[in-house]
Amino acid sequence: MKDFKVAICQMLTTDNKEKNISKAVQMIEEAAQNGAALVVLPEIFNSPYDNGCFPVYAEEFPGYTSIAMMEVARNCGIYLVAGSIPEREGEKIYNTSYFYDRQGKLIGKHRKMHLFDINIEGGQYFKESDVLSPGDDFAVFDTELGKIGIGICYDIRFPEYFRVLSEKGAELIVLPAAFNMTTGPAHWEISVRMRAVDNQVYMVAASPARDENASYVSYGNSRIVDPWGTILASAQTEECIIYGNVSGGKLSSIREQLPLIKHLKKDKYGIEIK
């Protein structure tokens, strides 16, 4: 993995798609001007995070949102993980993250595998499966920066998914997410840090800014974490851009000094990919 700067755009999402895309473009351009080689947006950045909105804002690829992201990636010469958007394919809608290279070409995509269906007494109720379909891909992409994996929000609850990304060579994992005010304070940071430690990877966890008036209130608190579990950069609740320096040397050093991946007992246990 190379040394480079990564940026998270913790943007405030509204019910106006054009405004959301314009804000994303502005923040991406600012991050690129400040030296970021990889820029990351939050989960569902072009739409309110609401089951009623997903079918309305959903786009086939290439669509209005993805074309704008292709153009800004190309114009800025950066790698871009464009958070996620509702993606329509046939009769199905997915929660999909698109990954673009410096020329604005699509490297690949990840469709959220684990749908967010929870009903916490006295807390959050939400069922993505009422509207969305799950993906089935383990997303790891080989780039000039290094091997980059992608998960989306609730995927982080399942260490098996991240172990597979690690087994496929991921050195940095991007997580567009939108944890809420029930699970966020309890589990967000510890989950991001432990996935980094367990798999000895950089974790780039991008959340929307908090809007107390939204139907779904995001926790915010985007984080960039190194393979030792150290927080390199953190946001709070407001709209902002945070930056972190990724070091290939640090990654290699940690994996050599504490060789967790080498110590896996693959002859005793493993994960079967179907």
N, C-alpha and C positions, 0 to 999 in steps of 0.2 A: 504494500500500500504506500502511496506517495504522501508527502506532507502537503496539506492544503487547508484552506479556510472554508468552513461550512456555516450557512446562515439559516435560521428559522424565521419566517415571517409570521408572527402571531397577529393575524389580521382580524378585524371585527367584521363579521359576516352580517349582511342585511337581507331583506326580502327582494332586493333589486339586483338581478343577475348582472346587468351591465355595470352597475356601480361596484359590485364585488370583483368582477374581472378587472376593471380599471384600477381598483385599489391593489389587487394582486400584482398587476403589471408594474405599478409605481414602486411597490415595495421590493419586487424582484430587481428592478433596475437600480434601486438604491443599494441593495445588498451586493450586486455585481460591481457597482462603482466603488464599494468599500472592500473589494478584493475577494469576495466569496466565489469559489469555484463550483460549489454545490449549494443550491438553494432549495428549501423545502417549504411547502405550504401546508395548512392544516387539512383535516378531514372535512369533506363536504364544504368546500370554500366558496362555491358559486351559488349556494342555496341555503335557506334555513335548514337546520337539522330537525326535520319534521316529516313524519310519514306522509302527511297530506301534501307536502311540497315535492317529494322525490319524483312522483310521476310527472309533475308539471315542469320541473327543471331538468329532467333527464334528457340526455343527448346521445345520439348514435355517434360513433367515431368515423371520421373526424367531424366535429361539430364546432359550434361557435366558441365554446370555452377552450377546447383542445387546440384549435387553430390559433387563438390568441396566445396560448402557452407555447406552441411551437415557434411562433414569431418572436416572442420575447426571449426565449432560450437562444435562438439563432442570433438575434440582434445583440444580445449581451455576451454571447460566447461562453455560456455556462451550462453545467448540468442542472437539470431541474426535475425534482420530484413534485409534480403539481398536485400535492395533497391528495384529495379524492373528490369525485363528483358522482352524481347518479348517472349511470351509463345504461342506455337502453339497447338491447339486442333482441330483436324479435318481440316476443311477448314478455320477456323478462327484463327486470331492472337490477343492476348490480351496483355495489359501492366500490368504485374502481379508482385506482391510482395509476396515473400515466407518468412514465419516466422518459425524459428527452435528453439528447446529447447536445453538444456545443453547436451543432449545425441545425438544431431544431427537429431532428429526426427522432421518431419513437424508438427507444431502445426496447421497451417492453412495458407490461402493465401487471398490476396485481389486483385481483378481485377479492375483497374481504371474504375470508373463508369462514370465520366464526361470527355469526350474526348476533347482534346485541339484543337478547331477549331476557329482560329481568323484571322482577316484581318484588321490590324490597318493601317490607312492611314499614309504613311511615316515611318512605323515601321514594326513590325513583321507580317509575313504571315506564317501560318502553319495549316494543317488540318490532325490531327491524323486519323480522320474517313475515309480518303482515303484508309487506310491500316488496321487500328485496329478496333476491335469490343469492345463495352462497357461491363463492368461487371455489376452485379446487386446485389452484396452482401454488407451488412453492417458488417464490420470486427471488432469484439471485441473478445479478447481471455483472458481467465482466466489463470494466471500464478502464480507461487510462489512469483513473484515480485509485482504483482497487476494485475488489469485489463487493458490490453493494446489494443488500437484501432489502425487501420491503414487506412490512406488515401493516395492518390498519387496526387501530384502536383495540377492540375486544380480542383481536388475535393475541395480544400480549398476555392474556389470561392463560394461555395454553403453551407451556414451556416446550412441548413436543414440536410445535410449529417452528419455534426459534432454534431448537436443536437441529432440525432438518436444514434450516438456512445455514447454520454453522457447518453442518456436515457437507453442505454444497459449497463451502468455502467463503461464506460471508465474512467480511472484515469490519464492515459498518452496516448497521441496519437502521433504516428510516421508518419511523412510525407516525404517519399522520393520524391524529386522534382527536376525540372530543369527549373526554371523561366529564362526568357531571358533578353536581355539588353533593351528591351522596357518596359515590365511590371515589371521587377525586381526592378529597382530603385523606381518605383512609388508605388508598392503594396505589395512587398514580405514581408518585416518585419512587416508592419502594419497588414497584414492578419494573419500572424503567431501569433502575440501578441494578436489580438482580438479573435481569435478562442480559445486561452488559457483563456482569461478573460471571454468570453461569457459562456464557459462550465466548468470553474474552473478545468482545467486539465493542466498537463505538456505537452508542445509541443516540439517535437524533429524533427526539419525540416532539412533534409539532402540534400544538393545540390552537384553536381560535381564541381570540380575546373574549373576555367575559361580557355578556350583555344581560343584565339583570331583568330586562323587559322581554326577553325572548321566551318562546314557549318551552325551549330546552336550554337551560343555562349551563354553559360550558365552564369547567373549572379553570381553564387557562393554565398557567404554570408550565409552559414549554421548557424542556430540558435538553441539554447536550451533555452526555456522560461518556467518560473514557472506559477502557476495558478493565480498569481497576475499581470502577464504581464511583470515581471522583466526578463531581459535578463541575463541568467546565464553564457552563453558562446557564443562567436561569432567568425566566421571565416571571412576572407576577400575574396580574389580571388584565392589564391595559394593552392596547395595540402597540406593538414594538417589533424590532428586529434584534435578535440575539445572535452572537457569533462564537464559534469555537474553532480552535486549531487542532486539526487531526495530524497525528504523527505516526508514520509508518514504523519508525524506530521504536517508539514507545510500545506499539502493538506487539512487535516482534520480541522486545525485551520482556514484557509481561508474560507472553506465551512461553518463553524459554525459562524464565525463573520459576513460574508456577504452571507447569505443563498439564493443565486440566484436560485439554482436548486429547493429549497423548495418553492420559491415564484412564480414559473411558474403557470399560471392560466390554468391548464389543463382542467378545466371545461368550459373555454371560447375559448381556441384555442389549437391546437395540430397538429402533423404531422402524416398523414396516411401513413403507409408502405404497399406497394402493392407487 
